[in-house]
Amino acid sequence: MLLKDLKPGTHAIGFAVFKGVEPLPFDVVLGESIDKMGSRFILARISGGPMDTPLEKIGAISGMSGSPIFINCTDLEGCIKNGTLVGALSYRIGSFIEGGMNCLLTPAEYMLGSRFGGYVVASQLSSRMSNKINIEDKEFVSLMLLPKIDSLAAQGQSGDKCGNSVKGELKPGSMVTVFLAKGSINYGGSGTVVWIDGSEVYIFGHPFLGTGMVNYPFVHVAVADTIQTPSGAYKLPGCSLDTEGTMLVDGAFEVAGVIGKTTSTIPLKVELHLND
């Protein structure tokens, strides 16, 4: 969908994995477009979903960055084949926003129109790109799931291979982890696939670090569970499936790469010394 064709009030549908590997639907109502950071976003209200607490009461969940939003379809297969891709869920507005717009979408034309060209803009943003946007006293927070340093040990083994009983195909709405470091403890960012075009894959709907041309390994992951707390909700990345590849562009509106292409990493030995 092109921004010029946006009709506020239109009902849409989004997809994300909340547990396991299969993307499940949630409800979306499209709002107005809004200017920020030299680009435009689409205000939206998400609701429903498969969890005990619906999305309209807890807000968008960390790890939902990239959740594809469609119109003119009712299920994922139909949306992929015949639906119209509106964009990617990319930012949330605070916590517990009820009764109004509660998130931002990155327009699909910004993500897919660049065709890996977003690095030109991203190189100007560099790593100074903030993961928060303030709009009229409302704080918009990136939905990428990036673990805190003190939680690394707890989820360091989340990248272990899934057993034979866990099967799944990488598709829009699937969960992926992009690695900055792999080893005894894995470190990276997790989010959702927006679109797959042949072997090309687009995720997140916002920059990872915004550093342009990159070589970051990624893997399709299961969601161990979605945790809901009084301060918000977040996904727990689980085991990894067979599909992997390399992210080549950390662009202004997307992270994009190639499925099946592997990248080599630099081996390092790290020693951690505590106190004396």
Phi, psi and omega in degrees: 000140176268147181303326181295342180263005180295131177237102180305141183097352179292134176276135182227180179223140178241164182222137176203158175271127178254334174197138182084221185234346186268127176295138178241155186277156167218159186273147182221140169239126181279142177246205179285164170271154185221143179270135172195142178056033177078009177220182183239145175237165177249120173292144180208160175239121177257149181205174178074220185095171188271000187274167179299317177261119183292158186298331181291344181261339183241348180085178179294151188257139175301126186109351178272358177308123179101354180306121184287140179244127184237157166235167177067033177198167185232345178218164188299315181299316179293325179293319181294321184278317191228356182281177177246120180283117180279314183167199184238133171298124188226331180222149175248160179256099177057214180226148176055049176272114181242143172091000181206195179294136185230010178198172176241144173249139170273123183301141180299325183294333176286321183285313188268335181292333182287333181046060179071012181265000183296343182295337179296315177287319184297328181296335177282326179286324181053205182277006177281355181300123180279152176266012176228142177234129177259122181232110176049054176068007175254136181263122179257121187247133178303142182263008175292140180267105181241114186292147172286154182303320184286354178254002184298316183298326183291327183242019182296333182264013183294343181272005179300148181296140176288156175287172183297339183283346181260111181236150177183148179258136177292127184207168172306132184099345178289161179261138176226156172241129176258125188263136166262333178210141178228140179166220177303324173232128179269144178222132179181200179235142181242145180192200192242148177282128177273312187204150174234127181235094186068241177265355180275139181231139180239133183225171168073307186082008176202169178294156169276289171246351178070037187254011173086232182286127184222175171220082182251123175291147175223161180213147174288128181235154171275161174258117181294318178186165173247122184261128178249126182230168178300338181260006179138192181222154179206156179268153172253109177300137182253218183287163182260144178265190188282331186285126178216173181181203184225131171277127185254338183229126171253081192272184182288333184234358184197162164246128187227148181199197186234129177285135176093339178277122180261154180233146179274147177248165182268119181287132177227145171257126183242128175248136180248121181248126180252134181056236181274000000 
